[in-house]
Amino acid sequence: MSNVRGVVLFPGAGSGADHPSLVAIEAALSPLPVMRVDFAYRLAGRRAPDRAPVLIRAVRDAVQLACERWSCGPGDVVIGGRSMGGRMCTMAVAGSDGNEPLAVAGVVCVSYPLHPPGQPTKLRVAHLPQMHVRSLYVSGTRDEFATPDELRHHLATMPIAPEIHLMDGGRHDLRGKDDAVAELVSRWVLHLSK
């Protein structure tokens, strides 16, 4: 087990680092340091995300900055985020960008987008078998990007079994469930340090 020194969180494609769920996670983890990071395309005022290699590079750069701030290595940091932000973290951990896998303490994915809504054959899962870290997935039972059965089926390909929590009735936005999500994430992260 590692001694988690901090958490780096990324937003989904259509929101920023000030998303209520990320703010709630930060509050629940206090006093553990949390960095909420916006992707460059959002900071530039663009709506469309950059391509995956650019976003994965941003994840790697943010982890490096966090390690410098917290005087630790990547193995002491948990990364994750909502939807696309969490997905980019999983891709960095799997080395999907052609670089060495990012060896962090763990990955947290809130509303992981297995596929675009209504397109269950356009899967975003090829990298999951290369994820060799502990992970937490929190998703709604009515998420349009991943049904509970789809989530269980595809996450079963991971070499380290992930922890999966389903929020009853929740859609992709998990509206009204920010505090419950934050509590789950906080308990999971703090358990990593035990």
C-alpha positions as CSV (number, residue, x, y, z in Angstrom):
1,M,0.0,0.0,0.0
2,S,1.1,3.5,-0.6
3,N,0.9,6.6,1.5
4,V,-1.3,8.8,-0.7
5,R,0.0,12.4,-0.6
6,G,-2.6,14.0,-2.8
7,V,-5.2,13.6,-5.6
8,V,-5.3,15.2,-9.1
9,L,-8.7,15.5,-10.7
10,F,-9.8,16.3,-14.2
11,P,-13.2,17.3,-15.6
12,G,-15.4,15.8,-18.3
13,A,-15.4,17.2,-21.8
14,G,-18.2,19.6,-21.3
15,S,-17.3,21.1,-17.9
16,G,-14.4,22.6,-16.0
17,A,-12.4,21.8,-12.9
18,D,-15.0,23.8,-10.9
19,H,-17.6,21.0,-11.6
20,P,-19.6,20.5,-8.4
21,S,-18.7,16.8,-8.1
22,L,-14.9,17.6,-8.3
23,V,-15.4,20.4,-5.7
24,A,-17.3,18.0,-3.4
25,I,-14.6,15.4,-3.8
26,E,-11.9,17.9,-2.8
27,A,-14.0,19.0,0.3
28,A,-14.5,15.4,1.3
29,L,-10.8,14.6,1.1
30,S,-9.7,17.7,3.1
31,P,-7.0,18.1,4.5
32,L,-5.4,15.8,1.9
33,P,-4.3,18.1,-1.0
34,V,-6.3,18.0,-4.2
35,M,-5.4,19.6,-7.5
36,R,-8.4,20.2,-9.8
37,V,-7.0,20.7,-13.3
38,D,-8.6,22.2,-16.4
39,F,-7.5,21.0,-19.8
40,A,-5.9,23.6,-22.1
41,Y,-8.8,23.6,-24.6
42,R,-11.2,24.8,-21.9
43,L,-8.8,27.5,-20.7
44,A,-8.5,28.7,-24.3
45,G,-12.3,28.9,-24.5
46,R,-12.8,26.1,-26.9
47,R,-15.7,23.6,-26.5
48,A,-14.2,20.7,-28.5
49,P,-11.6,18.7,-26.6
50,D,-8.1,18.2,-27.9
51,R,-7.2,14.8,-29.2
52,A,-6.4,12.0,-26.7
53,P,-2.5,12.3,-26.9
54,V,-2.7,16.0,-26.0
55,L,-5.1,15.3,-23.1
56,I,-2.9,12.4,-21.8
57,R,0.1,14.6,-21.9
58,A,-1.8,17.1,-19.8
59,V,-2.5,14.4,-17.3
60,R,1.2,13.5,-17.1
61,D,2.2,17.1,-16.8
62,A,-0.3,17.7,-14.0
63,V,1.0,14.6,-12.1
64,Q,4.5,15.9,-12.4
65,L,3.5,19.3,-11.1
66,A,1.6,17.7,-8.2
67,C,4.7,15.6,-7.3
68,E,6.9,18.7,-7.3
69,R,4.4,20.5,-5.0
70,W,3.9,17.6,-2.7
71,S,7.5,16.4,-2.7
72,C,6.5,12.9,-3.7
73,G,6.5,10.5,-6.6
74,P,3.7,9.4,-8.9
75,G,3.2,6.3,-6.8
76,D,2.0,8.5,-4.0
77,V,-0.7,10.2,-6.1
78,V,-4.2,9.2,-7.0
79,I,-5.6,10.6,-10.3
80,G,-9.0,10.6,-11.8
81,G,-12.0,12.6,-12.8
82,R,-15.3,12.7,-14.4
83,S,-16.1,11.1,-17.7
84,M,-13.5,12.0,-20.3
85,G,-11.1,13.3,-17.5
86,G,-11.2,9.9,-15.8
87,R,-10.8,8.1,-19.2
88,M,-7.7,10.1,-20.0
89,C,-6.2,9.2,-16.6
90,T,-6.8,5.5,-17.4
91,M,-5.1,5.9,-20.7
92,A,-2.1,7.5,-19.1
93,V,-1.9,4.7,-16.6
94,A,-2.1,2.1,-19.4
95,G,0.6,3.9,-21.5
96,S,-1.9,4.4,-24.4
97,D,0.1,7.4,-25.6
98,G,3.2,5.2,-26.4
99,N,5.0,6.3,-23.2
100,E,5.7,4.2,-20.1
101,P,2.5,3.6,-18.1
102,L,2.0,6.2,-15.4
103,A,2.6,4.4,-12.2
104,V,0.2,6.1,-9.7
105,A,-1.3,4.9,-6.5
106,G,-4.7,4.6,-8.0
107,V,-7.3,5.9,-10.4
108,V,-10.8,7.2,-9.7
109,C,-13.4,7.3,-12.5
110,V,-16.7,9.0,-12.0
111,S,-19.2,8.3,-14.8
112,Y,-16.6,6.5,-17.0
113,P,-17.7,6.7,-20.7
114,L,-17.3,3.2,-22.1
115,H,-19.0,4.4,-25.4
116,P,-20.8,7.4,-26.8
117,P,-24.5,7.5,-25.8
118,G,-26.6,5.2,-28.0
119,Q,-23.5,3.8,-29.7
120,P,-22.6,0.7,-27.6
121,T,-20.4,-0.7,-30.4
122,K,-18.0,2.3,-30.3
123,L,-16.1,1.1,-27.3
124,R,-13.3,2.9,-25.5
125,V,-11.9,-0.1,-23.6
126,A,-8.9,-1.5,-25.6
127,H,-6.5,-0.1,-23.0
128,L,-8.1,-1.4,-19.9
129,P,-6.2,-4.7,-19.8
130,Q,-3.0,-2.7,-19.5
131,M,-4.1,-0.9,-16.3
132,H,-2.0,-2.3,-13.5
133,V,-3.2,-0.1,-10.6
134,R,-6.1,-0.1,-8.2
135,S,-9.1,1.7,-9.4
136,L,-12.6,2.9,-8.4
137,Y,-15.5,3.4,-10.8
138,V,-18.6,5.2,-9.7
139,S,-21.5,5.3,-12.2
140,G,-25.2,5.7,-12.3
141,T,-27.5,2.8,-13.0
142,R,-29.0,4.8,-15.9
143,D,-25.8,6.2,-17.3
144,E,-26.2,6.6,-21.1
145,F,-22.4,6.0,-21.6
146,A,-22.2,2.7,-19.8
147,T,-24.9,0.4,-18.4
148,P,-24.1,-1.5,-15.2
149,D,-23.8,-4.7,-17.2
150,E,-21.5,-3.2,-19.8
151,L,-19.3,-1.6,-17.0
152,R,-18.9,-4.9,-15.2
153,H,-18.2,-6.9,-18.4
154,H,-15.5,-4.5,-19.7
155,L,-13.9,-3.7,-16.4
156,A,-13.5,-7.5,-15.8
157,T,-10.6,-7.4,-18.4
158,M,-8.5,-5.4,-16.0
159,P,-5.6,-7.3,-14.3
160,I,-6.4,-5.7,-10.9
161,A,-10.1,-6.0,-10.2
162,P,-11.6,-2.5,-9.9
163,E,-14.0,-1.5,-7.2
164,I,-17.4,-0.5,-8.8
165,H,-20.1,1.5,-7.1
166,L,-23.5,2.1,-8.8
167,M,-25.6,5.0,-7.9
168,D,-29.2,4.0,-8.1
169,G,-31.2,5.9,-10.7
170,G,-28.2,8.1,-11.6
171,R,-27.6,9.2,-15.2
172,H,-24.3,10.2,-16.6
173,D,-24.4,13.6,-14.8
174,L,-25.1,12.0,-11.5
175,R,-27.2,15.1,-10.7
176,G,-27.9,15.5,-7.0
177,K,-25.4,12.8,-6.0
178,D,-22.2,14.9,-5.7
179,D,-21.9,14.4,-1.9
180,A,-22.5,10.7,-2.1
181,V,-20.0,10.3,-4.8
182,A,-17.5,12.4,-2.9
183,E,-17.9,10.2,0.2
184,L,-17.3,7.1,-1.8
185,V,-14.2,8.5,-3.4
186,S,-12.9,9.8,-0.1
187,R,-13.3,6.5,1.7
188,W,-11.6,4.7,-1.2
189,V,-8.6,7.0,-1.4
190,L,-8.1,7.0,2.4
191,H,-8.3,3.2,2.4
192,L,-5.4,3.1,-0.1
193,S,-3.2,4.6,2.6
194,K,-4.0,1.8,5.1
